[in-house]
Structures are given as structure tokens and as C-alpha cells.
Amino acid sequence: MNIHLFVPNLFWPEAMSPEIYRDLSLPAIETLLAKSLQSENESQGVEAWLCRTFSVEKQQDWPVASITLQADKIGNMQVENGYWLRADPVHLRVENDQVVLADSRVFCISPEEASQFVNDINMHFAEDDIHFSSYEFSEERRNMVLLPLCSDRWYLCLAKTPIIHTHELSEITNKNINNFLPFGAENMFWRGVLNEIQMLLHEHPLNQAREERGELAVNSIWFWGGGIMPKLVSSPYTHVWSNDVFPCALALACGTDYAGLPTNVATWQQSNTSGKHLVFLNSLHGKSQYGDAYGWRDSLKKMEVNWFLPLLGALRNGSINQIVVTTTDRGRARSFFVTKSNLWKFWCVRKSLSTYVD
């Protein structure tokens, strides 16, 4: 059995903050990294790494929307044709001369709220007779601009490919959106659509009620992940374990077994299956993006106890043949490959995680 741990932001992104690692006891993680063979490649982020790993080619964007739609679609909904965009609800706040984005990891939105927001957005564009008509919406979709298939995952289908590129939502969280707006020949149209939606949501009664309850307003959406359903999705794994929809949707698209992330290795081993496993450990990513140093440290300590320590033991006793740890940060992906024989490299001394940050 081989296991591949995908752990975005395993290292704290600020190289000049070594104090973040102070008093962290991480013997298993540090041992595995110290004994490993290492490789490094360019990477545009979490979705980019997953797409490349599953042989998905980049279109204008990485086609995340059309892939996650396979998992989110309702009943016999036909989704094979057309260009799909994610149009996820977000919160924007003004900080000095910046507009900073927060995603649904820091706010909750109910299905009822999502339906009402989307219904009002759709009615707004229907009344203005816009309907995204330059994008050739089919007649049955002219009054259904957005589809809130999940509370925090909304979709837009276009019969014609828009001439824009977008940025993945996961890569712009807690950043100034002015640097990441849709770009390309038709960027003015799409930026205009965003502005209209923001004005509509600004004084929306649901947002007024949310703010009265002390909740963040849902005052914008974010277009990203556009594309048609790729013809090829191929898995190098026999099993995928994740609580994130995208890895599971990739597995679904190519017929690979998938399931929710177990709480620890002991629960995972109860599956008692051989093969090559991808385990997506994503708890550090959001903490890192939002600058939550305490939360990042706490998640890392739990990851050490629940995953790395027992996996190191399993590697030593031979029940696992190989462990691969891959992390993405700052435009690159680093992978660490460890087998049982690598653990005998006595000259490779364990060192602090902070030494891997440059």
C-alpha cells in the first residue's frame, strides 16, 4: 500500500516568521521530511496541482466548475454541454485602498438564503433584459442566470465561451481583489456584471438581517474555474479521501473510489484496502491564508498525532510501502518521497520545519 498526502501550506508562508514553529513537537513529520527524496515543480495552487495530477488540461481556466458540477448536479440534470463558471458567494470588506475577499470558510449561508439571493440576482438581470444575451443563453435558461446547487457553490452556464481568464477562489482568499479581477478581451463586461451584483446585494434585506445577527454580509460573488467538461480525467490512485468537493469530483469523473476524510489513520486503516491512496489534508490551507497562526499550529499538531506519527510507524513495520508528502505554497509544489529503506539514512538528521522555508 502506498499513501500520498497532499497538504497545502505545510509550511507557514512567511519565511521571516521562524517563531511560528517555536515549541512545536513534530518528530514524525520532521523525520519523514529529513529522510526523504525531494522534488520541486511550479504550481499555481491547490486546484492546479489536482488538475495536473488527474491529467486535466488547462483551458482558459482550470475547468473546476464543470468537474465539481458532476458531484453537485441534481437528479438527471444534463451538464455535458456548455461552458460552466463557478460563481461562489463571498464577503468583501474595504481596508484602506484595498477590497479584501473572504470566502465561505469564515461565514455560513443557509440553502434558503442562497436561493433567495440567487433568485433576486436572476430577477434583476431578467428585468434589465440582459440575460447574458451576448453569451447565447438557451431559451430555458434566460431567466435562470445562476444555479445555487449548493449553499456556497453557485454555477453559471454559458453556451458560448467567454474571452476571459479568472483566478481560483482558493488562491485569492484574504487578498485584494483589485489584483485578481477577470481579465481578457471581455473583462469590462464581466467586471460590470460583478459591480451590478455588488450594488444589488449591498442593501439586500437578507444582508441587513445577517449584519444585525453579527454575521458577515454576502455582498458579492466570485467568477472562477471556467471551462467545459474535460474529455480526459485519469486517476493515478485507487482511492481518494477528502472532505473537499474537488478531489472527490475528480475521482467521480474517472470512476475512482472516494470517501470523506477519516479522522485519523486508525479509522482509515479499517478500510483495509491495498493500492495507492490520495489523502487530502486541507486544514492548514485556510488557516495560513487568513493569517491564523494559532489555528495553523493547532491543526499541525493534530495532523502530527492523527496522521504522521501512526503513518511513520506503519512505514517502519512494513504495512505501508511508501509515503509521499506534497505541499503547495508560493507558486511551487514540493514533494517528499519516503520508503522504509530511506529511514536507515542515519546521516540525514531530523531538523525543524522552519528550515524548509525559504
C-alpha positions in Angstrom: 0.0 0.0 0.0 1.2 3.5 -0.9 -0.1 6.7 0.5 0.2 10.2 -0.9 -0.6 13.0 1.5 -1.5 16.3 -0.2 -1.0 19.0 2.5 -1.3 22.6 1.1 0.6 25.1 3.2 2.5 22.6 5.3 5.0 25.4 5.9 4.0 28.8 7.2 4.1 31.2 4.2 6.2 33.9 5.9 9.8 33.0 5.8 10.7 35.7 8.3 8.5 34.3 11.0 10.5 31.3 12.4 8.9 31.9 15.8 5.7 30.3 14.5 7.5 26.9 14.9 8.7 27.5 18.5 7.9 24.7 20.9 6.1 22.6 18.2 6.8 18.9 18.8 6.7 17.3 15.3 9.1 14.3 15.4 7.2 12.2 12.8 6.8 15.0 10.3 10.4 16.1 10.7 11.7 12.6 10.4 9.8 11.8 7.2 10.9 15.0 5.6 14.6 14.6 6.7 14.8 11.0 5.3 13.0 11.7 2.0 14.0 12.2 -1.5 12.7 15.6 -2.7 11.4 17.2 -5.9 10.0 20.6 -6.7 7.9 21.9 -9.5 6.0 25.0 -10.4 2.4 25.1 -9.3 -0.4 27.7 -9.5 -2.1 26.4 -6.4 -4.3 23.6 -5.0 -6.7 23.2 -8.0 -3.8 23.4 -10.5 -1.9 20.6 -8.7 -5.0 18.4 -8.5 -5.8 19.0 -12.2 -2.3 18.1 -13.3 -2.3 15.0 -11.1 -5.6 13.8 -12.7 -4.4 14.6 -16.2 -6.8 17.5 -16.7 -5.6 20.1 -19.2 -5.9 23.8 -18.5 -8.4 25.6 -20.7 -8.7 29.4 -20.3 -9.0 28.5 -16.6 -8.6 25.2 -14.8 -12.1 23.8 -15.5 -13.1 23.3 -11.9 -16.7 24.3 -12.3 -17.6 21.7 -14.9 -15.9 19.0 -12.8 -17.5 19.9 -9.4 -20.8 20.1 -11.2 -20.7 16.4 -11.7 -20.9 16.0 -7.9 -23.3 18.8 -7.3 -25.8 18.3 -10.1 -29.4 17.5 -9.1 -31.2 14.4 -10.5 -30.9 13.9 -14.2 -29.6 17.4 -14.9 -27.7 17.4 -18.2 -24.3 19.1 -17.8 -22.3 17.8 -20.7 -22.6 20.8 -23.0 -21.8 24.4 -22.4 -19.2 26.5 -20.6 -19.5 26.5 -16.8 -18.3 29.0 -14.4 -18.3 28.8 -10.6 -20.0 32.0 -9.2 -19.5 31.5 -5.5 -20.9 33.8 -2.8 -18.2 35.9 -1.0 -17.8 38.7 1.5 -15.9 41.8 0.6 -14.6 44.4 3.0 -12.8 47.7 2.4 -9.4 48.1 4.0 -7.8 51.5 3.2 -7.4 51.4 -0.6 -8.0 47.7 -0.9 -11.0 45.4 -1.2 -10.3 42.2 0.6 -12.2 38.9 -0.1 -13.4 36.3 2.5 -14.8 33.0 1.3 -17.4 30.7 2.9 -14.9 29.2 5.2 -15.5 32.2 7.5 -19.2 32.6 7.1 -22.3 30.4 6.8 -25.0 30.7 4.3 -28.2 28.6 4.5 -29.8 26.9 1.5 -32.8 29.3 1.9 -30.6 32.4 1.9 -28.7 31.1 -1.2 -31.9 30.5 -3.1 -33.2 34.0 -2.2 -30.0 35.7 -3.1 -29.8 33.9 -6.5 -33.5 34.4 -7.2 -33.1 38.2 -6.7 -30.0 38.3 -8.9 -31.7 36.4 -11.6 -34.7 38.6 -11.5 -32.5 41.7 -11.7 -30.9 40.7 -14.9 -34.1 39.4 -16.3 -35.8 42.7 -15.7 -32.9 44.5 -17.3 -33.2 42.2 -20.3 -29.5 41.4 -20.1 -29.7 37.6 -19.6 -26.0 37.5 -20.6 -27.6 37.5 -24.2 -24.2 38.1 -25.8 -23.3 34.6 -24.5 -26.2 32.9 -26.2 -28.1 31.5 -23.2 -30.6 28.9 -24.3 -34.2 29.9 -24.0 -34.9 27.8 -21.0 -32.0 29.4 -19.1 -32.8 33.0 -19.9 -34.4 33.6 -16.6 -32.0 31.4 -14.7 -28.7 33.2 -14.7 -27.3 31.5 -11.6 -27.8 28.0 -10.2 -27.4 27.6 -6.4 -26.7 23.9 -6.4 -25.1 24.1 -3.0 -25.3 26.9 -0.4 -21.7 28.0 -1.1 -21.2 26.8 -4.6 -23.1 28.6 -7.3 -22.9 28.0 -11.1 -23.3 29.9 -14.3 -23.7 28.1 -17.7 -22.8 29.8 -21.0 -23.4 28.4 -24.4 -20.5 30.5 -25.7 -17.0 30.5 -24.3 -16.3 34.0 -22.7 -13.0 35.6 -23.6 -11.8 36.0 -20.0 -9.5 34.3 -17.6 -10.2 34.1 -13.8 -8.3 33.3 -10.6 -9.1 30.4 -8.4 -11.1 31.5 -5.3 -8.8 29.4 -3.0 -5.8 31.5 -4.2 -7.2 35.0 -3.6 -8.8 34.5 -0.2 -7.9 37.4 2.2 -6.2 39.3 -0.7 -7.0 42.5 -2.5 -9.4 41.5 -5.3 -8.3 44.5 -7.5 -5.3 42.5 -8.5 -7.3 39.4 -9.4 -10.4 40.5 -11.3 -11.4 38.7 -14.5 -9.0 39.7 -17.4 -9.1 39.3 -21.1 -10.8 40.8 -24.1 -14.2 40.8 -22.4 -13.1 41.8 -18.9 -15.1 45.1 -18.9 -18.4 43.2 -19.4 -17.7 40.7 -16.6 -16.4 43.4 -14.2 -19.6 45.3 -14.9 -21.7 42.3 -14.0 -19.8 42.0 -10.7 -20.4 45.6 -9.9 -24.1 45.3 -10.6 -24.4 42.3 -8.3 -22.5 44.0 -5.6 -24.8 47.0 -5.7 -27.8 44.7 -5.6 -26.5 42.8 -2.6 -25.3 45.9 -0.7 -28.7 46.8 0.7 -30.3 43.4 0.4 -32.8 42.7 3.3 -31.1 39.3 4.0 -27.7 41.0 4.4 -29.3 43.6 6.7 -30.6 40.8 8.8 -27.3 39.0 8.7 -25.5 42.1 10.0 -28.0 42.6 12.8 -27.2 39.0 13.9 -23.5 39.8 13.8 -22.8 37.7 10.7 -20.8 38.7 7.6 -22.9 40.0 4.7 -22.9 38.0 1.4 -22.2 41.1 -0.7 -20.6 39.7 -3.9 -19.9 36.6 -5.9 -16.7 35.4 -7.5 -16.4 34.0 -11.0 -13.7 31.3 -11.4 -12.9 27.8 -12.6 -14.5 28.2 -16.0 -14.4 25.6 -18.8 -16.2 22.7 -20.5 -16.1 19.2 -19.1 -12.7 17.8 -20.0 -12.6 14.8 -22.2 -9.9 13.2 -20.2 -9.8 12.8 -16.4 -7.4 10.0 -15.3 -6.5 9.0 -11.8 -3.1 7.6 -10.7 -4.8 6.5 -7.4 -7.1 3.6 -6.5 -8.7 5.6 -3.6 -9.2 9.3 -2.8 -10.0 10.5 0.7 -11.1 14.1 1.1 -13.7 16.4 2.7 -13.3 18.9 -0.2 -15.6 18.5 -3.2 -13.0 18.9 -5.9 -10.8 15.8 -5.3 -13.9 13.8 -4.8 -15.4 15.2 -8.1 -12.2 14.3 -9.9 -12.4 10.8 -8.6 -16.1 10.6 -9.6 -15.2 11.8 -13.1 -12.8 8.9 -13.7 -14.5 6.1 -11.7 -12.1 6.1 -8.8 -13.3 5.1 -5.3 -13.6 8.1 -3.0 -14.8 8.8 0.5 -14.8 11.5 3.2 -11.6 12.1 5.1 -11.3 9.8 8.1 -10.4 11.5 11.4 -7.2 9.5 11.8 -5.0 6.7 10.5 -6.7 4.1 12.7 -10.1 4.9 11.1 -8.5 5.0 7.6 -6.9 1.6 8.0 -10.2 0.0 8.8 -10.9 0.2 5.1 -8.3 -2.5 4.8 -7.7 -1.8 1.1 -4.5 -2.1 -0.9 -3.4 0.2 -3.8 -2.4 3.8 -4.0 -4.3 6.3 -1.8 -4.5 10.1 -2.1 -5.3 11.7 1.2 -6.2 15.4 1.0 -5.3 17.1 4.4 -6.5 20.7 3.8 -6.9 22.1 7.3 -3.7 24.2 7.2 -4.6 26.0 3.9 -7.3 28.3 5.2 -5.6 29.0 8.5 -2.5 30.1 6.5 -4.4 32.3 4.1 -6.3 34.1 6.9 -3.1 34.5 8.9 -4.4 32.4 11.8 -1.1 31.4 13.3 -2.7 29.8 16.4 -5.1 27.8 14.3 -2.4 26.7 11.9 -0.2 25.5 14.8 -3.1 23.6 16.4 -4.0 21.9 13.1 -0.4 20.9 12.5 -0.1 19.4 16.0 -3.3 17.4 15.4 -2.1 16.3 12.0 1.1 15.0 13.6 -0.8 12.9 16.1 -3.6 11.7 13.9 -1.7 11.1 10.7 2.1 11.5 10.5 3.0 9.6 13.7 1.0 6.5 13.0 2.0 6.5 9.3 5.6 6.6 10.3 5.0 3.6 12.4 3.2 1.8 9.6 6.1 2.5 7.3 8.6 1.1 9.8 6.6 -2.1 10.3 6.1 -2.6 6.5 2.3 -2.2 6.3 2.9 0.8 4.1 5.4 0.7 1.3 5.8 4.4 0.5 4.7 7.7 1.9 4.7 10.8 -0.4 4.0 14.2 1.1 3.2 17.1 -1.3 2.7 20.7 -0.3 2.0 23.8 -2.3 2.9 27.3 -1.5 4.2 30.5 -3.2 3.9 29.2 -6.8 5.5 25.8 -6.3 4.8 22.3 -5.3 7.3 20.3 -3.2 7.1 16.5 -2.8 8.9 14.3 -0.3 9.2 10.6 -1.1 10.0 8.1 1.8 10.3 4.3 1.8 11.2 2.0 4.7 14.8 1.8 3.5 15.1 5.6 3.5 14.6 5.5 7.3 18.0 3.9 7.6 19.8 7.0 6.3 21.3 7.9 9.7 23.3 10.8 8.2 20.0 12.6 7.4 19.4 14.3 10.7 15.9 15.5 11.7 15.5 19.2 11.7 12.9 21.8 12.4 10.1 22.6 9.8 11.3 26.2 9.8 14.5 25.1 7.9 12.4 24.1 4.9 11.0 27.7 4.5 13.0 29.9 2.1 
